[in-house]
Amino acid sequence: DIQMTQSPSTLSASVGDRVTITCRASQGISSWLAWYQQKPGKVPKLLIYKASSLESGVPSRFSGSGSGTEFTLTISSLQPDDFATYYCQQYNTYYTFGQGTKLEIK
Amino acid sequence: EVQLVESGGGLIQPGGSLRLSCAASGFTVSSNYMSWVRQAPGKGLEWVSLINSGGSIYYADSVKGRFTISRDNSKNTLYLQMNSLTAEDTAVYYCARSHSDSRGYYHFDYWGQGTLVTVSS
């Protein structure tokens, strides 16, 4: 099975900061990776698919990069609405999620 | 409009069984890749099971042998039969549709709102 490891688990940042979350796969997954944002009590929302493609309607401050085993999600300038938990998901072989990164207000 | 509506959750004793349903509208379940995903209270997302348009089925190791995914084409509904439940199965269970094409399956493009399963005596 493919394991996905996100870092950090928790990230404290301020409005306007640039932040990066990393996701590592236990084996190569090409670009078959998605990023989701989840707020408490809500359904996950797709942000990025195929490692770097921005989902329609998602602000351009979100970007994704990487291929193979290492991937990043970057938020260029944090907005108040961005404080949430972020998950990566591989879909090279069935599905696996990372353990999540909670983005907190500093 | 695509909609997924889960039902069937509730309180169940350890060792018991429960069947979850996911009623779909706006698309045909049997023509798509459909999954169940769960989220324990305060924890992350865990993929549970997948059924593809050809009927092939896959499970996470944590539920293999205890859970069964199925679909009823006449009702356009996805199911998850859960047996031998333990406290570790307590979670919100979501059904989700995969974006897919002739080459395969990809990210989830639609999710239901989830149904809570609590396993406790």
Interface residues (C-beta under 8 A of the other chain):
Chain A: D1 W32 A34 Y36 Q38 V43 P44 L46 Y49 K50 T85 Y87 Q89 Y91 Y94 Y95 T96 F97 G98 Q99 G100
Chain B: S35 V37 G44 L45 E46 W47 L50 Y58 D61 Y94 S98 H99 Y105 Y106 H107 F108 D109 W111 G112 Q113 G114
